[in-house]
Amino acid sequence: LKSDRERFSPNNILLMIAGGGLLWLGWAGFNGGAPYAPNITASVAVLNTNVSAATSLLTWTCLDVIFFGKPSVIGAVQGMMTGLVCITPGAGLVHTWSAILMGASAGSVPWFTMMILHKKSSLLMKVDDTLAVFHTHAVAGVLGGVLTGLLATPELCALDSPVPGARGVFYGGGLAQLGKQLGGALFVTVWNLVVTSAILMCIGLFIPLRMPDDQLMI
């Protein structure tokens, strides 16, 4: 319903906190397990994952206090999520100070798109996105990919990257690496739009994808 898109009322905050905690715990294994070995890259990835998530959570909460006058548990969990998503592309490739920068960016840019831009966009207001996945995953994911292209260090890239000489723009990598990051984000976006739309169209032939508004009122 239109009213539901204007304000997403929480269903069970305790379960949301529990789920968020499990996500944070599992994400450390998700990023730390990517090298498939207990090595330097894995330890750096786990450290950066936690640093980015914590920084993003604090940044999001501070913005809630500044603009809305009070902190929000929902906002804190959203900030945690954007921090985890943003650091994932470069968890084992950037220094910890870069993870702090990525966390601060993850707690502010998606906050702006969700709290400000979303409400001003007639297109986004028509989309049923109860969990704000577009902001927490799409925006934060692209942001993380771009920042990795800027901040990836040659020392850490040399430990685990299959591409020789890989490094971010700020470490002499030139704009080529940033272009690859943007190209990858564009490819994933187009792929998901095309394939997901095709799947939903096929499902829609047999089952309605959305209930009528009069049934949602019940």
Sequence and secondary structure as in RCSB ss.txt:
>XXXX:A:sequence
LKSDRERFSPNNILLMIAGGGLLWLGWAGFNGGAPYAPNITASVAVLNTNVSAATSLLTWTCLDVIFFGKPSVIG
AVQGMMTGLVCITPGAGLVHTWSAILMGASAGSVPWFTMMILHKKSSLLMKVDDTLAVFHTHAVAGVLGGVLTGL
LATPELCALDSPVPGARGVFYGGGLAQLGKQLGGALFVTVWNLVVTSAILMCIGLFIPLRMPDDQLMI
>XXXX:A:secstr
 HHHHH    S HHHHHHHHHHHHHHHHHHHHTTTSSSSHHHHHHHHHHHHHHHHHHHHHHHHHHHHHSS  HHH
HHHHHHHHHHHHGGGTTTS HHHHHHHHHHHHHHHHHIIIIIHHH HHHHTS  TT HIIIIIIHHHHHHHHHHH
H  HHHHHHH SSTT   GGGTTHHHHHHHHHHHHHHHHHHHHHHHHHHHHHHHTTS SS  HHHHT 
